[in-house]
Amino acid sequence: MAVERDEEGSVRIHHGRTLIAEATSSPRSPALEIPDPVSTAQAHAVAGRSRYYTDPVFPDCLVCGMGREPGDGLRIFPGPLAGRSLWAAPWTPDPSVIDVGGRVRSEVVWAALDCPSGIAAAEAGGLSPDTAILLGQMTASPALACRLCSATSAW
């Protein structure tokens, strides 16, 4: 794929003649705020405290399903941190999701990022409790996935 950048900071990605993605910054974009880190203890304290878990739409979801036993699924249960616009979810990857190089497999990393963030975004955005969000398809760069896999060793 070919990547084009212009002087205004826009980026376009083409596959042959087909435009695959385009991104540009907005002059009205809010400043990026990086929150203070969340401790492991804080993450454990809020695990599963999302409104979603009072009546989960997908109780057997591979990622966030509380109906799964340890070793069967990722078991990532996000919850909101009191007094902060931030969510957390502790996770220790099961050995079954580790590749031969000792890293979490990229498809697992994407699932681990997607599902809990969907729950947090839906609730933080004020969506009705009966609104179901289900990802249909995700595409990502192998290079980015590899960088994320490396980052998961600290999870």
Kinemage of the C-alpha trace (Angstrom):
@kinemage 1
@onewidth
@group {chain A} dominant
@subgroup {mainchain}
@vectorlist {calphas} color= white
{ca met a 1} P 0.000 0.000 0.000
{ca ala a 2} L 1.134 3.511 -0.708
{ca val a 3} L 1.033 6.248 1.925
{ca glu a 4} L 0.747 9.902 0.886
{ca arg a 5} L 1.268 12.841 3.224
{ca asp a 6} L 0.544 16.453 2.342
{ca glu a 7} L 1.756 19.754 3.792
{ca glu a 8} L -1.378 20.226 5.924
{ca gly a 9} L -0.750 16.957 7.775
{ca ser a 10} L -3.318 14.826 5.974
{ca val a 11} L -2.480 11.202 5.267
{ca arg a 12} L -3.995 8.956 2.586
{ca ile a 13} L -3.413 5.252 2.085
{ca his a 14} L -4.018 3.676 -1.315
{ca his a 15} L -4.045 0.079 -2.444
{ca gly a 16} L -3.468 0.484 -6.154
{ca arg a 17} L -5.994 3.122 -7.196
{ca thr a 18} L -8.344 2.410 -4.306
{ca leu a 19} L -8.365 4.838 -1.379
{ca ile a 20} L -8.250 2.680 1.746
{ca ala a 21} L -8.011 5.317 4.497
{ca glu a 22} L -7.727 9.046 4.933
{ca ala a 23} L -6.973 11.059 8.062
{ca thr a 24} L -6.598 14.731 8.759
{ca ser a 25} L -6.372 16.800 11.899
{ca ser a 26} L -8.991 19.360 12.734
{ca pro a 27} L -7.960 22.859 13.824
{ca arg a 28} L -10.652 22.548 16.529
{ca ser a 29} L -9.394 19.237 17.879
{ca pro a 30} L -9.161 19.236 21.653
{ca ala a 31} L -5.715 19.037 23.163
{ca leu a 32} L -4.612 15.503 23.902
{ca glu a 33} L -4.845 14.805 27.607
{ca ile a 34} L -2.858 11.872 28.893
{ca pro a 35} L -4.310 10.649 32.194
{ca asp a 36} L -2.253 9.644 35.187
{ca pro a 37} L -1.577 5.907 35.222
{ca val a 38} L -3.989 3.474 36.837
{ca ser a 39} L -2.475 1.110 39.371
{ca thr a 40} L -3.058 -2.613 39.211
{ca ala a 41} L -4.948 -2.354 42.504
{ca gln a 42} L -7.227 0.357 41.068
{ca ala a 43} L -7.910 -1.742 37.967
{ca his a 44} L -8.793 -4.784 40.073
{ca ala a 45} L -11.048 -2.663 42.297
{ca val a 46} L -13.250 -1.582 39.363
{ca ala a 47} L -13.124 -4.823 37.332
{ca gly a 48} L -16.595 -5.814 36.208
{ca arg a 49} L -18.279 -2.728 37.644
{ca ser a 50} L -19.506 -1.583 34.260
{ca arg a 51} L -23.282 -1.144 33.985
{ca tyr a 52} L -23.033 -3.689 31.142
{ca tyr a 53} L -22.447 -6.527 33.616
{ca thr a 54} L -25.835 -6.141 35.328
{ca asp a 55} L -27.421 -7.782 32.268
{ca pro a 56} L -24.761 -8.575 29.633
{ca val a 57} L -25.903 -8.893 26.039
{ca phe a 58} L -23.061 -11.330 25.264
{ca pro a 59} L -22.340 -13.215 28.538
{ca asp a 60} L -20.221 -15.774 26.661
{ca cys a 61} L -18.172 -13.238 24.654
{ca leu a 62} L -14.623 -14.498 24.136
{ca val a 63} L -13.232 -11.219 25.501
{ca cys a 64} L -15.627 -9.791 28.097
{ca gly a 65} L -17.929 -12.696 28.874
{ca met a 66} L -18.294 -13.366 32.575
{ca gly a 67} L -19.859 -16.709 31.652
{ca arg a 68} L -16.446 -18.059 30.673
{ca glu a 69} L -14.170 -19.904 33.053
{ca pro a 70} L -10.480 -19.019 33.579
{ca gly a 71} L -8.477 -20.345 30.616
{ca asp a 72} L -11.537 -20.131 28.326
{ca gly a 73} L -11.560 -16.658 26.841
{ca leu a 74} L -9.791 -13.471 27.810
{ca arg a 75} L -12.013 -12.528 30.775
{ca ile a 76} L -11.406 -8.763 30.552
{ca phe a 77} L -14.013 -6.967 32.656
{ca pro a 78} L -13.778 -3.146 32.472
{ca gly a 79} L -15.145 -0.712 35.004
{ca pro a 80} L -15.165 3.074 35.525
{ca leu a 81} L -12.755 4.714 37.949
{ca ala a 82} L -14.559 6.874 40.498
{ca gly a 83} L -14.007 10.592 40.008
{ca arg a 84} L -12.172 10.156 36.694
{ca ser a 85} L -13.264 9.976 33.072
{ca leu a 86} L -11.316 6.778 32.777
{ca trp a 87} L -11.973 3.041 32.642
{ca ala a 88} L -9.693 0.199 33.597
{ca ala a 89} L -9.563 -3.572 33.278
{ca pro a 90} L -6.821 -5.831 34.583
{ca trp a 91} L -5.734 -8.690 32.358
{ca thr a 92} L -3.179 -11.440 32.612
{ca pro a 93} L -3.001 -13.235 29.258
{ca asp a 94} L -3.572 -16.977 29.465
{ca pro a 95} L -0.692 -19.087 28.070
{ca ser a 96} L -3.064 -20.286 25.322
{ca val a 97} L -2.954 -16.844 23.621
{ca ile a 98} L 0.852 -16.569 23.558
{ca asp a 99} L 2.721 -17.249 20.299
{ca val a 100} L 6.000 -19.181 19.925
{ca gly a 101} L 7.942 -15.924 20.431
{ca gly a 102} L 6.369 -15.371 23.850
{ca arg a 103} L 4.048 -12.551 22.737
{ca val a 104} L 0.289 -12.304 22.806
{ca arg a 105} L -1.004 -13.139 19.298
{ca ser a 106} L -1.975 -10.003 17.348
{ca glu a 107} L -5.609 -11.041 16.803
{ca val a 108} L -5.959 -11.462 20.569
{ca val a 109} L -4.449 -8.021 21.207
{ca trp a 110} L -6.998 -6.442 18.860
{ca ala a 111} L -9.852 -8.251 20.597
{ca ala a 112} L -8.505 -7.230 24.018
{ca leu a 113} L -8.416 -3.585 22.920
{ca asp a 114} L -11.755 -3.593 21.112
{ca cys a 115} L -14.300 -5.201 23.374
{ca pro a 116} L -13.572 -3.475 26.713
{ca ser a 117} L -13.191 -0.098 24.996
{ca gly a 118} L -16.580 -0.619 23.323
{ca ile a 119} L -18.241 -1.161 26.693
{ca ala a 120} L -16.524 1.924 28.125
{ca ala a 121} L -17.339 4.100 25.103
{ca ala a 122} L -21.007 3.070 25.099
{ca glu a 123} L -21.470 3.837 28.768
{ca ala a 124} L -19.346 6.999 28.799
{ca gly a 125} L -21.260 8.175 25.716
{ca gly a 126} L -24.589 7.716 27.483
{ca leu a 127} L -25.964 5.022 25.185
{ca ser a 128} L -29.081 3.304 26.429
{ca pro a 129} L -28.472 0.074 28.399
{ca asp a 130} L -30.429 -1.859 25.778
{ca thr a 131} L -28.088 -0.712 22.980
{ca ala a 132} L -25.892 -3.566 21.778
{ca ile a 133} L -22.576 -2.828 20.110
{ca leu a 134} L -20.931 -5.572 18.125
{ca leu a 135} L -17.838 -5.167 15.975
{ca gly a 136} L -18.336 -6.650 12.540
{ca gln a 137} L -14.870 -6.278 11.069
{ca met a 138} L -11.521 -4.765 11.965
{ca thr a 139} L -8.449 -4.359 9.820
{ca ala a 140} L -5.072 -3.340 11.155
{ca ser a 141} L -1.483 -3.011 10.077
{ca pro a 142} L 0.702 -6.009 11.004
{ca ala a 143} L 3.458 -3.571 12.042
{ca leu a 144} L 1.136 -1.806 14.491
{ca ala a 145} L -0.185 -5.103 15.820
{ca cys a 146} L 3.372 -6.267 16.453
{ca arg a 147} L 4.154 -3.090 18.415
{ca leu a 148} L 0.980 -3.614 20.457
{ca cys a 149} L 1.880 -7.262 21.083
{ca ser a 150} L 5.181 -6.120 22.540
{ca ala a 151} L 3.378 -3.630 24.735
{ca thr a 152} L 1.141 -6.328 26.207
{ca ser a 153} L 4.020 -7.881 28.104
{ca ala a 154} L 3.425 -5.191 30.746
{ca trp a 155} L -0.264 -6.122 31.009
